């Protein structure tokens, strides 16, 4: 088995998540786990926008193995689900 985790979960990525991203501080460990464990299940997180409002995002990772190099490649998708979350809370 190849050791892809050191490539994927570089200290630069972890540093970015901790200090430069807009990911809510309470959700940063969840995002790190997503990358470290290469979970392909969607994860819901909060992000802090420039104006201070909280948005809700659904993160999904898909893992591929490059046949030529044998390296694992992660493709991420982030979907803003703020409106759906607000609509659901209004229904309650």
C-alpha positions, 0 to 999 in steps of 0.5 A, a space after each residue: 500500500 502506498 503512503 498517500 497520506 503524507 502527500 495529501 495531508 501535508 503540514 501546509 494543508 493543515 496550516 491553511 485549515 487552521 490559520 488561513 481558511 474561513 472554516 469555522 474554528 469548531 469545524 476545522 478538526 472535522 475537515 482535517 479528519 475528512 482529508 486524513 481519512 479520505 472519507 468519501 461521505 459528505 461532511 457539513 461545515 460552517 464557514 465565516 464570511 468576510 462580513 462575519 455571517 456564517 454560511 453552511 457548506 457541504 464538502 465531498 471528496 472523491 478518491 482516484 488512483 492515478 494508474 501511471 504513477 500509483 498516486 492517490 488523487 483527491 478531488 473535492 467539491 464544496 456546495 453552499 447549502 446555506 439557503 437549504 439550512 435556513 429554509 429548514 430552520 424556518 419550517 420548524 
